[in-house]
Amino acid sequence: MWEELARKIGEKTLLVCRRSGGRIPYRTDAAGRFDDQSGENISWWTNGFWAGSLWQIYALTGAAELKSAAAAVERKLDAALLDAGGMDHDSGFKWLLTAGANYTLTKDPASLNRLLLAASNLAGRFNPGGKYIRAWNDRDGKNAGWAIIDCLMNLPLLYRASALTGDPRFGQIAALHARTAAAHFQRPDGSVEHIAVFDPVTGEKRGTLPGQGMAAGGAWTRGQAWAIYGFTLSYLHTKDSLFLACARRAADFFIAHIPASGLIPVDFAQGADCAFEDDSAAAIAASGLLELAGAAGESRYRDAAERLLTALSEERLELSPDTDFLLRRCSVSWHDREHNHPLIYADYFFTEAVLKRLGKGVFMW
């Protein structure tokens, strides 16, 4: 099953690459064709995921045109590196999947330069008072104390910078942020908050916000998936048992709430009459669970990942050559007007998870 699925994903990725015309997609139009964030939206947080998919399939197939297209995305992102207002906590998503993948596979020194520039910027967002990496930017400092669960996935940019340079400060910052996430984001039952708000001067925690989840006290599923994967990655880079324990608690909560269908809602707290789904949460969780299965030595996490991937492949996968996307029903936020539509990061993590299940692909984190 997994070999055939990987082959079909690879064939479609190559086809879409050939007709995409250098686009950097976020979502698709009504016809199922990619949009393009290359222009004034070049700093958008998802702009590394298409290149990540291209690199994954390049590593699988050796198709040179995929390599060229991925490298072109990386060069376009140079404009983001020069935009102070556009640089935020999501540098890992943008440069691990572009420059990081390129350097892993080709040892291109220009890619290493980009990776280290992005890591230095991310490290500069660290607030030593609260020991967190600030999330978004603003002009008046109102959200200077905001940190989000998603940032756990960007920490490997810092861990990798330490490994590449021999300078421990990058990894130290990453581990301090991960410890803050463990202390202030995860609830006793293993569920997580999306946003924690700190006093940016004293570091005192002021409260939490539901962010893209349904409401306070809910369980936003993509945030839960970020926690599974992100804490696992911090454990892999540091071997700190705290992070493995957090990853297991997050995973156990997620697994306990998977519906009978295996398809994931936007928030586990939403009612049964709500049809909002998020295939991206399922795909991210699946890839994270596969990583956790190896780290924890527990096959039940692999079994849960396979359940999620099977449900996606049987119920939500689009392999038609007439469309550009893979997964059909994603949601950015529970409060958005639109739900159940394709998103590029869902496709990336699905591709990554399928290849990981095969023991193939590139480890980009």
Summary of the structure (lengths in Angstrom):
residues: 365
radius of gyration: 18.9
end to end distance: 25.9
largest distance: 54.5
contacts: 1335
relative contact order: 0.12
helix: 53%
strand: 8%
